[in-house]
Amino acid sequence: MPLKIELKPNERIIIGESLITNDKERIRFYIDGKAPILREKFILREEDANTPSKRVYFVVQQMYLSQDPLELHELYFELVRDLQDAAPSLIQHTTQISEDILKEDYYAAIKNCSKLVAQETESFGEAFESMKAPITETE
């Protein structure tokens, strides 16, 4: 059964490796296939990944969209270690995300990353916003 997508005016969506931007009218279309799909509300831009949990979210998002997500696993686990050092209270959230990743269920991992970001915001507010370490792949 195809997935029905409705986009608001000017809303964006990623399908596979393509960013699609709607024009000024509401649109509805159907997708049949297995390409990764991310609606705009779930897309995190790299420059907005300015807290430990948002950096984790960004890398998981890249895994979901990647043709070879295993390339990003080392970076993911490095960021999770950094997050756990900075905020041990968030370990329970990272455990579920890591389980999703090991099962290669990257969409579930993104959903759980959303919960992680919400919990970080609730627990620490803007305290982590100043920790703007760049996201770089390990060598």
DSSP file (Angstrom, degrees, kcal/mol; ACC not computed):
  #  RESIDUE AA STRUCTURE BP1 BP2  ACC     N-H-->O    O-->H-N    N-H-->O    O-->H-N    TCO  KAPPA ALPHA  PHI   PSI    X-CA   Y-CA   Z-CA
    1    1 A M              0   0    0      0, 0.0    30,-0.0     0, 0.0     0, 0.0   0.000 360.0 360.0 360.0 126.4    0.0    0.0    0.0
    2    2 A P        -     0   0    0      0, 0.0     2,-0.5     0, 0.0    30,-0.2  -0.257 360.0-112.7 -67.2 153.2    1.5    3.3   -1.0
    3    3 A L  E     -A   31   0A   0     28,-2.9    28,-2.6    30,-0.1     2,-0.5  -0.751  26.4-140.5 -86.2 127.3    2.3    6.0    1.5
    4    4 A K  E     -A   30   0A   0     -2,-0.5     2,-0.4    26,-0.2    26,-0.2  -0.790  20.1-171.1 -91.5 127.5    0.1    9.1    1.2
    5    5 A I  E     -A   29   0A   0     24,-3.2    24,-2.5    -2,-0.5     2,-0.5  -0.968   8.7-169.6-119.9 131.7    2.0   12.4    1.7
    6    6 A E  E     -A   28   0A   0     -2,-0.4     2,-0.4    22,-0.2    22,-0.2  -0.989   9.6-162.3-119.3 126.2    0.4   15.8    1.9
    7    7 A L  E     -A   27   0A   0     20,-2.6    20,-2.1    -2,-0.5     3,-0.1  -0.896  11.1-137.6-110.3 135.9    2.7   18.9    1.9
    8    8 A K    >   -     0   0    0     -2,-0.4     3,-2.1    18,-0.2    14,-0.2  -0.364  51.5 -66.7 -75.8 165.5    1.7   22.3    3.0
    9    9 A P  T 3  S+     0   0    0      0, 0.0    15,-0.2     0, 0.0    -1,-0.2  -0.331 122.9   3.1 -54.9 133.5    2.8   25.3    0.9
   10   10 A N  T 3  S+     0   0    0     13,-2.8     2,-0.1     1,-0.2    14,-0.1   0.502  95.5 145.0  66.9   7.3    6.6   25.7    1.0
   11   11 A E    <   -     0   0    0     -3,-2.1    11,-2.9    12,-0.2     2,-0.3  -0.472  37.6-143.7 -75.1 148.3    7.0   22.5    3.1
   12   12 A R  E     -B   21   0B   0      9,-0.2    28,-1.5    -2,-0.1     2,-0.3  -0.783  17.7-179.3-112.9 156.9   10.1   20.4    2.4
   13   13 A I  E     -BC  20  39B   0      7,-2.2     7,-3.4    -2,-0.3     2,-0.5  -0.986  21.2-136.8-150.5 144.8   10.6   16.6    2.4
   14   14 A I  E     -BC  19  38B   0     24,-2.9    24,-2.5    -2,-0.3     2,-0.5  -0.924  20.3-179.5-104.1 127.3   13.6   14.4    1.8
   15   15 A I  E >   -BC  18  37B   0      3,-2.5     3,-2.0    -2,-0.5     2,-0.4  -0.977  66.2 -43.0-125.2 115.6   12.9   11.3   -0.3
   16   16 A G  T 3  S-     0   0    0     20,-3.4    22,-0.0    -2,-0.5    -2,-0.0  -0.526 125.0 -24.7  64.2-122.0   16.0    9.1   -0.8
   17   17 A E  T 3  S+     0   0    0     -2,-0.4     2,-0.4    -3,-0.1    -1,-0.3   0.191 119.2  97.3-105.2  14.6   18.8   11.5   -1.5
   18   18 A S  E <   -B   15   0B   0     -3,-2.0    -3,-2.5     2,-0.0     2,-0.6  -0.891  61.0-147.8-113.6 133.7   16.6   14.3   -2.8
   19   19 A L  E     -B   14   0B   0     -2,-0.4     2,-0.5    -5,-0.2    -5,-0.2  -0.869  20.3-164.7 -93.3 123.9   15.3   17.4   -1.0
   20   20 A I  E     -B   13   0B   0     -7,-3.4    -7,-2.2    -2,-0.6     2,-0.5  -0.940   4.4-164.4-114.5 130.0   11.9   18.3   -2.4
   21   21 A T  E     -B   12   0B   0     -2,-0.5    -9,-0.2    -9,-0.2   -10,-0.1  -0.962  14.6-137.3-116.7 126.0   10.3   21.7   -1.7
   22   22 A N        -     0   0    0    -11,-2.9     4,-0.1    -2,-0.5   -14,-0.1  -0.404  17.9-132.7 -74.2 154.8    6.6   22.3   -2.4
   23   23 A D        -     0   0    0      2,-0.2   -13,-2.8   -14,-0.1   -12,-0.2   0.248  51.5 -57.6 -86.5-141.9    5.5   25.5   -4.0
   24   24 A K  S    S+     0   0    0    -15,-0.2     2,-0.4   -14,-0.1    -2,-0.0   0.386 110.9  71.7 -89.4   4.2    2.7   27.8   -2.9
   25   25 A E  S    S-     0   0    0    -17,-0.1    -2,-0.2     0, 0.0   -15,-0.2  -0.909  86.0-105.1-122.1 149.2   -0.1   25.3   -3.0
   26   26 A R        -     0   0    0     -2,-0.4     2,-0.3   -17,-0.1   -18,-0.2  -0.418  43.8-168.7 -64.2 142.9   -1.0   22.3   -0.8
   27   27 A I  E     -A    7   0A   0    -20,-2.1   -20,-2.6    -2,-0.1     2,-0.4  -0.977  16.3-160.2-138.9 150.3   -0.2   19.0   -2.6
   28   28 A R  E     +A    6   0A   0     -2,-0.3     2,-0.3   -22,-0.2   -22,-0.2  -0.997  20.5 159.2-129.6 135.1   -0.9   15.3   -2.1
   29   29 A F  E     -A    5   0A   0    -24,-2.5   -24,-3.2    -2,-0.4     2,-0.4  -0.955  30.2-125.3-148.4 168.3    1.0   12.4   -3.7
   30   30 A Y  E     -A    4   0A   0     -2,-0.3     2,-0.5   -26,-0.2   -26,-0.2  -0.932  14.0-155.8-121.6 139.8    1.6    8.8   -3.1
   31   31 A I  E     -A    3   0A   0    -28,-2.6   -28,-2.9    -2,-0.4     2,-0.5  -0.964   7.5-174.7-119.0 127.2    4.9    7.0   -2.7
   32   32 A D        +     0   0    0     -2,-0.5     2,-0.3   -30,-0.2    -2,-0.0  -0.981  50.9  49.4-118.6 118.1    5.4    3.3   -3.5
   33   33 A G  S    S-     0   0    0     -2,-0.5   -30,-0.1     1,-0.1    -2,-0.1  -0.926  87.4 -80.3 146.5-170.7    8.8    1.9   -2.7
   34   34 A K        +     0   0    0     -2,-0.3    -1,-0.1     2,-0.1     3,-0.1   0.124  66.8 134.6-119.1  20.1   11.4    1.7    0.0
   35   35 A A        -     0   0    0      1,-0.1     2,-0.1   -20,-0.0    -2,-0.1  -0.416  64.9-101.7 -68.0 144.6   13.3    5.0   -0.2
   36   36 A P        -     0   0    0      0, 0.0   -20,-3.4     0, 0.0     2,-0.4  -0.466  41.5-163.0 -66.3 140.2   14.0    6.8    3.2
   37   37 A I  E     -C   15   0B   0    -22,-0.2     2,-0.4    -2,-0.1   -22,-0.2  -0.992  13.0-179.8-130.8 129.3   11.5    9.6    3.7
   38   38 A L  E     -C   14   0B   0    -24,-2.5   -24,-2.9    -2,-0.4     2,-0.1  -0.976  18.3-143.7-131.2 120.6   11.9   12.5    6.2
   39   39 A R  E >>  -C   13   0B   0     -2,-0.4     3,-2.0   -26,-0.2     4,-0.6  -0.412  33.9-103.8 -74.4 158.7    9.3   15.2    6.6
   40   40 A E  G >4 S+     0   0    0    -28,-1.5     3,-1.3     1,-0.3   -27,-0.1   0.836 117.9  62.3 -54.3 -39.0   10.5   18.7    7.3
   41   41 A K  G 34 S+     0   0    0      1,-0.3    -1,-0.3   -29,-0.2   -28,-0.1   0.699 108.0  44.4 -65.4 -16.6    9.6   18.6   11.0
   42   42 A F  G <4 S+     0   0    0     -3,-2.0     2,-0.5     2,-0.0    -1,-0.3   0.474  89.9 103.6-102.4  -4.7   12.1   15.7   11.5
   43   43 A I    <<  -     0   0    0     -3,-1.3     2,-0.5    -4,-0.6    15,-0.1  -0.671  50.6-168.1 -84.2 126.3   14.9   17.2    9.4
   44   44 A L        -     0   0    0     -2,-0.5     2,-0.2    13,-0.1     5,-0.1  -0.967  14.3-140.4-113.7 122.1   17.8   18.6   11.5
   45   45 A R    >   -     0   0    0     -2,-0.5     3,-1.5     1,-0.1     4,-0.5  -0.511  21.3-118.0 -78.5 150.0   20.3   20.8    9.7
   46   46 A E  G >  S+     0   0    0      1,-0.3     3,-1.6     2,-0.2    -1,-0.1   0.880 114.0  56.3 -56.7 -41.1   24.0   20.4   10.7
   47   47 A E  G 3  S+     0   0    0      1,-0.3    -1,-0.3     3,-0.0    -2,-0.0   0.703 105.2  53.4 -67.4 -17.0   24.3   24.0   11.8
   48   48 A D  G <  S+     0   0    0     -3,-1.5     2,-2.0     1,-0.1    -1,-0.3   0.477  80.1  96.2 -92.8  -3.6   21.3   23.4   14.2
   49   49 A A    <   +     0   0    0     -3,-1.6    -1,-0.1    -4,-0.5    -3,-0.1  -0.528  46.4 139.2 -84.1  72.2   23.0   20.4   15.8
   50   50 A N        +     0   0    0     -2,-2.0    81,-0.3    82,-0.1    -1,-0.2   0.156  49.6  57.4-111.5  16.5   24.3   22.5   18.6
   51   51 A T  S  > S-     0   0    0     -3,-0.1     4,-2.2    79,-0.1     5,-0.2  -0.926  91.0-104.6-135.3 163.4   23.8   20.3   21.7
   52   52 A P  H  > S+     0   0    0      0, 0.0     4,-1.8     0, 0.0    31,-0.2   0.910 120.8  44.9 -56.2 -44.0   25.1   16.8   22.5
   53   53 A S  H  > S+     0   0    0      1,-0.2     4,-2.5     2,-0.2    64,-0.2   0.858 111.4  52.7 -72.2 -32.5   21.7   15.1   21.8
   54   54 A K  H  > S+     0   0    0      2,-0.2     4,-2.6     1,-0.2    -1,-0.2   0.848 106.9  53.3 -69.5 -32.4   21.1   17.1   18.6
   55   55 A R  H  X S+     0   0    0     -4,-2.2     4,-2.0     2,-0.2    -2,-0.2   0.908 109.9  48.0 -66.2 -40.2   24.5   16.0   17.3
   56   56 A V  H  X S+     0   0    0     -4,-1.8     4,-2.4    -5,-0.2    -2,-0.2   0.943 111.8  50.4 -61.1 -47.4   23.5   12.4   18.0
   57   57 A Y  H  X S+     0   0    0     -4,-2.5     4,-2.7     1,-0.2    -2,-0.2   0.923 108.7  52.0 -55.9 -47.0   20.2   13.1   16.3
   58   58 A F  H  X S+     0   0    0     -4,-2.6     4,-2.2     1,-0.2    -1,-0.2   0.909 110.6  46.8 -60.1 -43.8   22.0   14.5   13.2
   59   59 A V  H  X S+     0   0    0     -4,-2.0     4,-2.1     2,-0.2    -1,-0.2   0.896 112.1  50.3 -67.5 -39.1   24.3   11.5   12.8
   60   60 A V  H  X S+     0   0    0     -4,-2.4     4,-2.4     2,-0.2    -2,-0.2   0.907 109.3  52.4 -64.3 -40.0   21.3    9.1   13.2
   61   61 A Q  H  X S+     0   0    0     -4,-2.7     4,-1.9     1,-0.2    -2,-0.2   0.913 108.6  50.2 -59.2 -43.2   19.5   11.1   10.5
   62   62 A Q  H  X S+     0   0    0     -4,-2.2     4,-1.4     1,-0.2    -1,-0.2   0.874 108.6  52.7 -64.5 -36.5   22.5   10.8    8.3
   63   63 A M  H  < S+     0   0    0     -4,-2.1     3,-0.4     1,-0.2    -2,-0.2   0.939 107.8  51.2 -61.2 -46.6   22.5    7.0    8.9
   64   64 A Y  H  < S+     0   0    0     -4,-2.4    -2,-0.2     1,-0.2    -1,-0.2   0.876 116.6  39.8 -58.8 -39.4   18.9    6.8    7.9
   65   65 A L  H  < S+     0   0    0     -4,-1.9    -1,-0.2    -5,-0.2    -2,-0.2   0.628  98.4  99.5 -86.4 -14.3   19.5    8.6    4.7
   66   66 A S     <  -     0   0    0     -4,-1.4     4,-0.0    -3,-0.4   -50,-0.0  -0.390  66.0-144.8 -79.2 148.4   22.8    7.0    3.8
   67   67 A Q  S    S+     0   0    0      1,-0.3    -1,-0.1    -2,-0.1    -4,-0.1   0.698 105.2  33.0 -78.6 -20.1   23.3    4.1    1.4
   68   68 A D    >   +     0   0    0      1,-0.1     3,-1.6     2,-0.0    -1,-0.3  -0.638  68.7 169.2-133.9  76.8   26.0    2.8    3.8
   69   69 A P  G >   +     0   0    0      0, 0.0     3,-1.8     0, 0.0     4,-0.4   0.729  68.4  75.8 -64.1 -21.8   25.0    3.7    7.4
   70   70 A L  G >> S+     0   0    0      1,-0.3     3,-1.1     2,-0.2     4,-0.5   0.794  82.3  69.3 -61.1 -26.5   27.7    1.5    8.9
   71   71 A E  G <4 S+     0   0    0     -3,-1.6     4,-0.3     1,-0.2    -1,-0.3   0.770 102.1  45.7 -60.1 -25.1   30.2    4.2    7.9
   72   72 A L  G <> S+     0   0    0     -3,-1.8     4,-2.6    -4,-0.3    -1,-0.2   0.471  85.7  91.1 -99.0  -3.6   28.7    6.5   10.6
   73   73 A H  H <> S+     0   0    0     -3,-1.1     4,-2.7    -4,-0.4     5,-0.2   0.914  85.9  51.0 -61.5 -43.9   28.4    3.9   13.4
   74   74 A E  H  X S+     0   0    0     -4,-0.5     4,-1.8     1,-0.2    -1,-0.2   0.927 112.5  46.3 -60.9 -44.9   31.9    4.8   14.9
   75   75 A L  H  > S+     0   0    0     -4,-0.3     4,-2.5     2,-0.2    -1,-0.2   0.915 111.5  53.1 -62.5 -43.1   31.0    8.5   14.9
   76   76 A Y  H  X S+     0   0    0     -4,-2.6     4,-2.4     1,-0.2    -2,-0.2   0.952 110.1  45.9 -56.3 -51.9   27.6    7.8   16.5
   77   77 A F  H  X S+     0   0    0     -4,-2.7     4,-2.0     1,-0.2    -1,-0.2   0.820 111.0  53.5 -67.0 -29.7   29.1    5.7   19.3
   78   78 A E  H  X S+     0   0    0     -4,-1.8     4,-2.1    -5,-0.2    -1,-0.2   0.923 110.6  46.8 -65.9 -45.0   31.7    8.4   19.9
   79   79 A L  H  X S+     0   0    0     -4,-2.5     4,-2.5     1,-0.2    -2,-0.2   0.872 110.3  53.2 -65.3 -37.0   29.0   11.1   20.2
   80   80 A V  H  X S+     0   0    0     -4,-2.4     4,-2.8     2,-0.2    -1,-0.2   0.909 107.6  50.9 -65.4 -41.4   27.0    8.9   22.5
   81   81 A R  H  X S+     0   0    0     -4,-2.0     4,-2.1     2,-0.2    -2,-0.2   0.928 111.3  48.7 -60.4 -43.5   30.0    8.4   24.8
   82   82 A D  H  X S+     0   0    0     -4,-2.1     4,-2.1     1,-0.2    -2,-0.2   0.912 112.2  48.7 -61.4 -42.5   30.4   12.2   24.9
   83   83 A L  H  X S+     0   0    0     -4,-2.5     4,-3.0     1,-0.2    -2,-0.2   0.917 110.3  50.4 -63.7 -44.3   26.7   12.7   25.7
   84   84 A Q  H  < S+     0   0    0     -4,-2.8    -1,-0.2     1,-0.2    -2,-0.2   0.851 110.7  50.0 -65.4 -33.5   26.8   10.1   28.5
   85   85 A D  H  < S+     0   0    0     -4,-2.1    -1,-0.2    -5,-0.2    -2,-0.2   0.897 116.5  41.8 -67.6 -39.8   29.8   11.8   30.0
   86   86 A A  H  < S+     0   0    0     -4,-2.1    -2,-0.2     1,-0.2    -1,-0.2   0.838 134.9  13.9 -76.0 -34.5   28.1   15.2   29.8
   87   87 A A    ><  +     0   0    0     -4,-3.0     3,-2.3    -5,-0.2    -1,-0.2  -0.618  59.7 177.8-147.1  79.7   24.7   14.0   31.0
   88   88 A P  G >  S+     0   0    0      0, 0.0     3,-1.6     0, 0.0     4,-0.3   0.745  78.8  72.4 -56.8 -23.6   24.5   10.5   32.5
   89   89 A S  G 3  S+     0   0    0      1,-0.3     3,-0.3     2,-0.1     4,-0.1   0.666  91.1  58.8 -67.1 -13.9   20.8   11.0   33.2
   90   90 A L  G X> S+     0   0    0     -3,-2.3     4,-1.7    -7,-0.2     3,-1.0   0.421  73.6 100.0 -94.5   1.6   20.2   10.6   29.4
   91   91 A I  H <> S+     0   0    0     -3,-1.6     4,-2.2     1,-0.3    -1,-0.2   0.871  74.1  61.8 -56.3 -39.9   21.8    7.1   29.2
   92   92 A Q  H 3> S+     0   0    0     -3,-0.3     4,-1.0    -4,-0.3    -1,-0.3   0.853 106.7  46.2 -57.7 -34.1   18.3    5.4   29.3
   93   93 A H  H <> S+     0   0    0     -3,-1.0     4,-1.8     1,-0.2    -1,-0.2   0.894 110.6  50.8 -74.8 -40.8   17.4    7.1   26.0
   94   94 A T  H  X S+     0   0    0     -4,-1.7     4,-2.7     1,-0.2    -2,-0.2   0.812 102.5  62.4 -69.1 -27.8   20.7    6.4   24.3
   95   95 A T  H  X S+     0   0    0     -4,-2.2     4,-2.0     2,-0.2    -1,-0.2   0.935 106.1  44.3 -61.6 -45.8   20.4    2.7   25.1
   96   96 A Q  H  X S+     0   0    0     -4,-1.0     4,-2.3     2,-0.2    -2,-0.2   0.901 113.1  51.1 -66.7 -40.3   17.2    2.4   23.1
   97   97 A I  H  X S+     0   0    0     -4,-1.8     4,-2.4     1,-0.2    -2,-0.2   0.927 110.0  49.9 -62.0 -44.7   18.6    4.4   20.2
   98   98 A S  H  X S+     0   0    0     -4,-2.7     4,-2.6     1,-0.2    -1,-0.2   0.891 109.2  51.8 -62.5 -39.4   21.7    2.2   20.1
   99   99 A E  H  X S+     0   0    0     -4,-2.0     4,-1.5     2,-0.2    -1,-0.2   0.918 109.4  50.3 -61.9 -42.9   19.5   -1.0   20.1
  100  100 A D  H  <>S+     0   0    0     -4,-2.3     5,-3.0     1,-0.2    -2,-0.2   0.916 111.5  48.6 -60.3 -43.0   17.6    0.5   17.2
  101  101 A I  H ><5S+     0   0    0     -4,-2.4     3,-1.7     1,-0.2    -2,-0.2   0.915 108.3  52.2 -65.7 -43.4   20.8    1.2   15.3
  102  102 A L  H 3<5S+     0   0    0     -4,-2.6    -1,-0.2     1,-0.3    -2,-0.2   0.802 111.0  48.6 -64.8 -26.6   22.2   -2.3   15.9
  103  103 A K  T 3<5S-     0   0    0     -4,-1.5    -1,-0.3    -5,-0.2    -2,-0.2   0.429 115.4-121.5 -86.3  -0.4   18.9   -3.7   14.5
  104  104 A E  T < 5 +     0   0    0     -3,-1.7     2,-0.9    -4,-0.2    -3,-0.2   0.800  69.0 138.6  61.3  32.1   19.4   -1.3   11.6
  105  105 A D     >< +     0   0    0     -5,-3.0     4,-1.8     1,-0.2    -1,-0.2  -0.693  18.6 164.6-102.6  75.9   16.0    0.3   12.3
  106  106 A Y  H  >  +     0   0    0     -2,-0.9     4,-2.1     1,-0.2   -42,-0.2   0.785  68.6  58.3 -70.3 -29.0   17.2    3.9   11.7
  107  107 A Y  H  > S+     0   0    0      2,-0.2     4,-2.1     1,-0.2    -1,-0.2   0.934 108.0  46.6 -66.4 -43.9   13.7    5.3   11.5
  108  108 A A  H  > S+     0   0    0      1,-0.2     4,-2.3     2,-0.2    -2,-0.2   0.885 109.9  55.4 -61.8 -37.7   12.9    4.1   15.0
  109  109 A A  H  X S+     0   0    0     -4,-1.8     4,-2.1     1,-0.2    -1,-0.2   0.893 106.0  51.0 -62.5 -39.5   16.2    5.5   16.1
  110  110 A I  H  X S+     0   0    0     -4,-2.1     4,-1.9     2,-0.2    -1,-0.2   0.929 109.3  50.3 -62.8 -44.5   15.3    8.9   14.8
  111  111 A K  H  X S+     0   0    0     -4,-2.1     4,-1.2     1,-0.2    -2,-0.2   0.907 112.4  46.8 -60.9 -40.8   12.0    8.8   16.6
  112  112 A N  H  X S+     0   0    0     -4,-2.3     4,-1.9     1,-0.2    -1,-0.2   0.814 106.8  58.0 -72.1 -28.8   13.8    7.9   19.8
  113  113 A C  H  X S+     0   0    0     -4,-2.1     4,-2.8     2,-0.2    -1,-0.2   0.862 100.6  57.7 -65.1 -34.9   16.4   10.7   19.2
  114  114 A S  H  X S+     0   0    0     -4,-1.9     4,-2.2     1,-0.2    -1,-0.2   0.909 107.3  47.3 -59.9 -41.1   13.4   13.1   19.2
  115  115 A K  H  X S+     0   0    0     -4,-1.2     4,-2.5     2,-0.2    -1,-0.2   0.889 110.5  52.8 -66.1 -39.4   12.6   11.9   22.7
  116  116 A L  H  X S+     0   0    0     -4,-1.9     4,-2.6     2,-0.2    -2,-0.2   0.935 109.7  47.2 -61.3 -47.5   16.3   12.3   23.7
  117  117 A V  H  X S+     0   0    0     -4,-2.8     4,-2.5     1,-0.2    -2,-0.2   0.909 112.4  50.4 -61.5 -42.6   16.4   15.9   22.4
  118  118 A A  H  X S+     0   0    0     -4,-2.2     4,-2.5    -5,-0.2    -1,-0.2   0.908 111.9  47.4 -62.5 -42.2   13.1   16.7   24.2
  119  119 A Q  H  X S+     0   0    0     -4,-2.5     4,-2.7     2,-0.2     5,-0.2   0.894 110.9  51.3 -67.5 -39.6   14.5   15.2   27.5
  120  120 A E  H  X S+     0   0    0     -4,-2.6     4,-3.1     2,-0.2     5,-0.5   0.936 112.2  46.9 -60.5 -45.9   17.8   17.1   27.1
  121  121 A T  H  X S+     0   0    0     -4,-2.5     4,-2.0     1,-0.2    -2,-0.2   0.915 114.2  47.4 -62.6 -43.7   15.9   20.3   26.6
  122  122 A E  H  < S+     0   0    0     -4,-2.5    -1,-0.2    -5,-0.2    -2,-0.2   0.908 119.9  38.6 -64.2 -41.8   13.6   19.6   29.6
  123  123 A S  H  < S+     0   0    0     -4,-2.7    -2,-0.2    -5,-0.2    -1,-0.2   0.876 134.9  15.8 -77.8 -39.0   16.5   18.7   31.9
  124  124 A F  H >< S-     0   0    0     -4,-3.1     3,-2.3    -5,-0.2    -3,-0.2   0.478  80.4-162.0-120.5  -4.9   19.1   21.2   30.9
  125  125 A G  T 3< S-     0   0    0     -4,-2.0     3,-0.4    -5,-0.5    -1,-0.2  -0.332  73.1 -21.7  58.0-131.1   17.3   23.9   28.9
  126  126 A E  T >  S+     0   0    0      1,-0.2     3,-1.4     2,-0.1     4,-0.4   0.275 106.1 109.5 -93.9   9.5   19.7   26.0   26.9
  127  127 A A  G X  S+     0   0    0     -3,-2.3     3,-0.5     1,-0.3    -1,-0.2   0.830  81.3  45.4 -57.9 -34.6   22.8   25.0   29.0
  128  128 A F  G >  S+     0   0    0     -3,-0.4     3,-2.1     1,-0.2    -1,-0.3   0.567  86.5  92.1 -86.1  -8.5   24.3   22.8   26.3
  129  129 A E  G <  S+     0   0    0     -3,-1.4    -1,-0.2     1,-0.3    -2,-0.2   0.797  81.6  57.1 -58.0 -29.5   23.7   25.4   23.5
  130  130 A S  G <  S+     0   0    0     -3,-0.5     2,-1.6    -4,-0.4    -1,-0.3   0.585  83.1  88.9 -79.7  -7.9   27.1   26.8   24.0
  131  131 A M    <   +     0   0    0     -3,-2.1     2,-1.1   -81,-0.3    -1,-0.2  -0.577  53.3 165.3 -88.6  75.4   28.8   23.5   23.4
  132  132 A K        +     0   0    0     -2,-1.6    -1,-0.1   -81,-0.0   -81,-0.1  -0.336   4.1 163.1 -94.9  53.9   29.1   23.9   19.7
  133  133 A A        -     0   0    0     -2,-1.1    -2,-0.0     1,-0.1   -82,-0.0  -0.521  40.8-115.1 -69.1 136.3   31.6   21.1   18.8
  134  134 A P        -     0   0    0      0, 0.0     2,-0.8     0, 0.0    -1,-0.1  -0.314  19.4-118.1 -71.1 156.6   31.5   20.4   15.1
  135  135 A I        +     0   0    0    -89,-0.1     2,-0.4   -86,-0.0   -86,-0.0  -0.864  45.9 165.4 -94.1 113.3   30.3   17.0   13.8
  136  136 A T        -     0   0    0     -2,-0.8     2,-0.1   -61,-0.1     0, 0.0  -0.983  38.4-113.0-131.8 143.6   33.3   15.5   12.0
  137  137 A E        -     0   0    0     -2,-0.4     2,-0.1     1,-0.1   -65,-0.1  -0.470  38.0-112.6 -71.4 143.7   33.8   11.9   10.8
  138  138 A T              0   0    0     -2,-0.1   -63,-0.1     1,-0.1    -1,-0.1  -0.435 360.0 360.0 -74.9 152.3   36.6   10.1   12.6
  139  139 A E              0   0    0     -2,-0.1    -1,-0.1     0, 0.0    -2,-0.0   0.437 360.0 360.0 -93.7 360.0   39.6    9.2   10.7
